[in-house]
Structure formats: C-alpha cells, structure tokens
Amino acid sequence: MTSSQDAPRPSTASPPGELSGRTAIVTGGSGGIGSAIARALSARGATVAVVDADDRARAVAADVAGFAVLGDLTAADAPQRVVDQVVAETGSLDVLVNAAGIQVRTAAVDIAAQDWERLLSVNLTAAYRLTQAAVKFLTANRGSIVNIVSLSSDRAVAGIVPYGATKAGLLQLTKGLAVELGPQGIRVNAVAPGYVVTPMTAEKLGDPEFHDRVMSRIPLGRLADGGDVADVVSFLASDAARYVTGAVLPVDGGYSIT
Ligand SMILES: NC(=O)c1ccc[n+]([C@@H]2O[C@H](COP(=O)([O-])OP(=O)(O)OC[C@H]3O[C@@H](n4cnc5c(N)ncnc54)[C@H](O)[C@@H]3O)[C@@H](O)[C@H]2O)c1
C-alpha cells in the first residue's frame, strides 16, 4: 500500500489551461526562479514573454513556446519598449511578473555607490517603470501583477541589508499599488521566497556552515527549487486568486515563522 507521503509531488498545483488566452511578461526569465515561472505559466496555457538581459532567455522562450525580449531593464526606455513589443506580438497583456533581481553581499555601510544605485535600479525602479507601462493594458483585461520580494523584505538580514531595503520598497509598492489599482480591476500581489537554489544563491548556499544554519530553520526540511515559487506565482496570477490583492505570500518552507 502506498501512503500519501510516498506519492510524487505534482509538478503543477493547479489545473492546466487556467491561463489559456492570457499573455504574461516574466522578467528575470533567464534566471532560476524566473525560468521556472515562465514554465509554470506556460504549462497553464499562457503565452509567455521571457524578458532578461541574459540571452539564455532565448532557450527558455523556446522551451515554453513563448518569445524572448532581451535587454537591460534599467535602460530608461526599456520598460516601455518591452511592454510595447509584447503587445505588438500578442495583442494584449494580462500578467506582469517582476522577477528580475540582483543581490550584493556586503556590510551595508561598505557598499559602493554604484552597487547601491544598481540594486535600486534593477530591484525597484525597473519593476515600477514596467508597472507604469503595463497598467493601461492590464486595466483593459483586469490583469494582475506579481512581484518577487524576499524574506529580507521585512526582516533584518545581515550581509544583504541594501538588497533587503530594495525588496522592502517593492513590498510596499505592491501594497500601495493594490489599493490604487484595485478599482481598475488590477490585482497586485507578492511572493516572498525563502532560500531557493539558483545562480544568485548557489555560492552562499554552498558554504556548509551557512547551509546548515539555514536548514536548521526550515520546518519542511529542504531548500526550495524554482518550481516551488512558480506554482504560487501561477496561483496568484490566475482567477483562482481573483479576490486576493495586496497579499505577500511566503514560500519559504516555514523559515519565516521560526
Ligand atoms: N534565490 C533565492 O533564494 C531568492 C530568495 C528570495 C528572492 N529572490 C528573488 O527572486 C528573483 C529571481 O532570483 P533568482 O534566484 O532566480 O536569481 P537569478 O540570478 O537566477 O535570476 C535573476 C535574473 O535577473 C536578470 N537580471 C538581472 N538584472 C537585470 C537587468 N538589469 N535587466 C534584465 N534582467 C536582469 C538576470 O540576468 C537573471 O537572469 C530576484 O528578484 C531575487 O531577488 C531569490
């Protein structure tokens, strides 16, 4: 007899097809989490624009039968260009996922001026400008925005304090935009991943002392993979979350309650 614990974890947590006919932008779509989000949205029927500065976006786009939009999102004209290109290709825009991000590990007082500016530009300003560019199309379709924040958005995490400050800004933007855009039918939510093994975290999580310290605080007893985050993003982007806005969902195996 097989117990429910022996059953394999399903690769998708909600029905395929629930995003059929929708168009989604996923920034950071070449990355560990963004590429998983692109796959999850595509598996549910969405047409996905994989947006990234790294040209691995092309391979991800091919994988999800979507299309790649390459470029540095901090360029002044990039957010509007991305939205215009996606709407020109597909005729609409329903979902914006802001997953592009960078991290700088340093004591806060030591951060170089250009690193501080870069963190703000990628993690906060680019997401804000994309939102501005996307709103008129999202309004037409009662669409939704999902921002990827972090455990460090509302907790003090030594070594990544400036990063946490940008994510706190994105979290607050999420809530404020949910209030302002709700009357237009646009939902704005955030997902706060815990420790996900990706190029951003691989080196730090490879440090055995750090790894063991993190693991000791995760009730579910494992690190996350991109798919764990992507399934929750898909839920928030879908009509299953039609009455959810301004929410910040931790996807951290319970880390934040320990
Ligand atoms: N990995 C984790 O444990 C973790 C935890 C919490 C939050 N996050 C957040 O999740 C998101 C995805 O992170 P990840 O772990 O997949 O990292 P990643 O490094 O694998 O992916 C980030 C992607 O963003 C892209 N990017 C960076 N700057 C850009 C720019 N200026 N223009 C266009 N693209 C740009 C990179 O090319 C990369 O593909 C980030 O916002 C990160 O802060 C990650």
The ligand as an SDF file (V2000), in Angstrom:
LIG
                    3D

 44 48  0  0  0  0  0  0  0  0999 V2000
   17.1970   32.6110   -4.9430 N   0  0  0  0  0  0  0  0  0  0  0  0
   16.6540   32.9560   -3.7960 C   0  0  0  0  0  0  0  0  0  0  0  0
   16.8620   32.3020   -2.7610 O   0  0  0  0  0  0  0  0  0  0  0  0
   15.7400   34.1540   -3.7190 C   0  0  0  0  0  0  0  0  0  0  0  0
   15.1040   34.4020   -2.4960 C   0  0  0  0  0  0  0  0  0  0  0  0
   14.2420   35.4900   -2.4020 C   0  0  0  0  0  0  0  0  0  0  0  0
   14.0120   36.3030   -3.5010 C   0  0  0  0  0  0  0  0  0  0  0  0
   14.6550   36.0400   -4.6720 N   0  0  0  0  0  0  0  0  0  0  0  0
   14.3680   36.9330   -5.7910 C   0  0  0  0  0  0  0  0  0  0  0  0
   13.8590   36.1570   -6.8610 O   0  0  0  0  0  0  0  0  0  0  0  0
   14.1600   36.8060   -8.0930 C   0  0  0  0  0  0  0  0  0  0  0  0
   14.8500   35.8130   -9.0230 C   0  0  0  0  0  0  0  0  0  0  0  0
   16.0940   35.4470   -8.4300 O   0  0  0  0  0  0  0  0  0  0  0  0
   16.9050   34.1320   -8.8240 P   0  0  0  0  0  0  0  0  0  0  0  0
   17.2830   33.4870   -7.5720 O   0  0  0  0  0  0  0  0  0  0  0  0
   16.1780   33.3950   -9.8740 O   0  0  0  0  0  0  0  0  0  0  0  0
   18.2260   34.8020   -9.3980 O   0  0  0  0  0  0  0  0  0  0  0  0
   18.9630   34.6090  -10.7990 P   0  0  0  0  0  0  0  0  0  0  0  0
   20.2360   35.3540  -10.6650 O   0  0  0  0  0  0  0  0  0  0  0  0
   18.9790   33.1880  -11.1930 O   0  0  0  0  0  0  0  0  0  0  0  0
   17.9810   35.3820  -11.8060 O   0  0  0  0  0  0  0  0  0  0  0  0
   17.8710   36.7710  -11.8620 C   0  0  0  0  0  0  0  0  0  0  0  0
   17.7060   37.1600  -13.3200 C   0  0  0  0  0  0  0  0  0  0  0  0
   17.5150   38.5780  -13.4050 O   0  0  0  0  0  0  0  0  0  0  0  0
   18.2010   39.0190  -14.5710 C   0  0  0  0  0  0  0  0  0  0  0  0
   18.5330   40.4320  -14.4500 N   0  0  0  0  0  0  0  0  0  0  0  0
   19.3100   40.9990  -13.5050 C   0  0  0  0  0  0  0  0  0  0  0  0
   19.4620   42.3130  -13.7730 N   0  0  0  0  0  0  0  0  0  0  0  0
   18.7540   42.5790  -14.9080 C   0  0  0  0  0  0  0  0  0  0  0  0
   18.5340   43.7340  -15.6850 C   0  0  0  0  0  0  0  0  0  0  0  0
   19.0710   44.9170  -15.3520 N   0  0  0  0  0  0  0  0  0  0  0  0
   17.7610   43.6330  -16.7930 N   0  0  0  0  0  0  0  0  0  0  0  0
   17.2340   42.4470  -17.1620 C   0  0  0  0  0  0  0  0  0  0  0  0
   17.4210   41.3040  -16.4610 N   0  0  0  0  0  0  0  0  0  0  0  0
   18.1720   41.3700  -15.3500 C   0  0  0  0  0  0  0  0  0  0  0  0
   19.4710   38.1680  -14.5980 C   0  0  0  0  0  0  0  0  0  0  0  0
   20.0650   38.1610  -15.8880 O   0  0  0  0  0  0  0  0  0  0  0  0
   18.9420   36.8140  -14.1670 C   0  0  0  0  0  0  0  0  0  0  0  0
   18.5870   36.0060  -15.2630 O   0  0  0  0  0  0  0  0  0  0  0  0
   15.0410   38.0070   -7.7520 C   0  0  0  0  0  0  0  0  0  0  0  0
   14.2220   39.1700   -7.7120 O   0  0  0  0  0  0  0  0  0  0  0  0
   15.5520   37.6740   -6.3650 C   0  0  0  0  0  0  0  0  0  0  0  0
   15.8620   38.8320   -5.6490 O   0  0  0  0  0  0  0  0  0  0  0  0
   15.5210   35.0000   -4.8070 C   0  0  0  0  0  0  0  0  0  0  0  0
  1  2  1  0
  2  3  2  0
  2  4  1  0
  4  5  1  0
  4 44  2  0
  5  6  2  0
  6  7  1  0
  7  8  2  0
  8  9  1  0
  8 44  1  0
  9 10  1  0
  9 42  1  0
 10 11  1  0
 11 12  1  0
 11 40  1  0
 12 13  1  0
 13 14  1  0
 14 15  2  0
 14 16  1  0
 14 17  1  0
 17 18  1  0
 18 19  2  0
 18 20  1  0
 18 21  1  0
 21 22  1  0
 22 23  1  0
 23 24  1  0
 23 38  1  0
 24 25  1  0
 25 26  1  0
 25 36  1  0
 26 27  1  0
 26 35  1  0
 27 28  2  0
 28 29  1  0
 29 30  1  0
 29 35  2  0
 30 31  1  0
 30 32  2  0
 32 33  1  0
 33 34  2  0
 34 35  1  0
 36 37  1  0
 36 38  1  0
 38 39  1  0
 40 41  1  0
 40 42  1  0
 42 43  1  0
M  CHG  2   8   1  16  -1
M  END
$$$$
